[in-house]
């Protein structure tokens, strides 16, 4: 099956930001919308394809990926990230940093291929709690992926400005070490929620979550605080699993 490249670039202050579509992956409504009123998601099929979108931030000096997608072709509908980068004239060697918002396989499958890191010159930034969680699951695919990039990992234990204008913030609940990313340049601000949010319709019901969430009560508190910040500061919002370009 031929893969179509979907990229969307825009200028954000002094930064160039590109939305890269890694495709979509099949999920059940029950999985993607845990603890969600039936009438709120009545329009959604029992089985559907959830979007996978990630960001490339070009600061002019550094190229920063937010997550790395599925990677290998588990299904023909996903694993497009490297093709998207190639379309932009960017090779894996050009990436300086990969921020791991959390280590579910749809976000880190692309960090390595057949045991070899995909972005050979990059630092992979991860929260310490996230690393610890997956190290206790040595049979998981996630552990296998993280192990391949161990020598390139950079651990953070507090909110952290990784480059001028790019801030990492701890947002636990979905996973223990889940991170959000705040991008700021020339008075503009964009917040990357990663998997705090699942679909626009559930903004009316903050208890809704993806079933892989490890601590739903903490996750709901995180969602509330995060969205309160978005509303109060009137900033832009990017969500991995929202439809492409959202």
Secondary structure by P-SEA (a helix, b strand, c coil): cbbbbbbbbbbcccbbbbbbbcbbbbbcccccccccccccccccccbbbbbbbbbbbbcccbbbbccccccccccccccaaaaaaaaaccccccccbbbccccccccccccccccccccccbbbbbbaaaaaaaaaccccaaaaaaaaacccbbbbcccccccccbbbbbbcccccbbbbbbbbcccbbbbbbccccccccccccccccccccccaaaaaaaaaaaaaaaaaabbbbbbccccccc
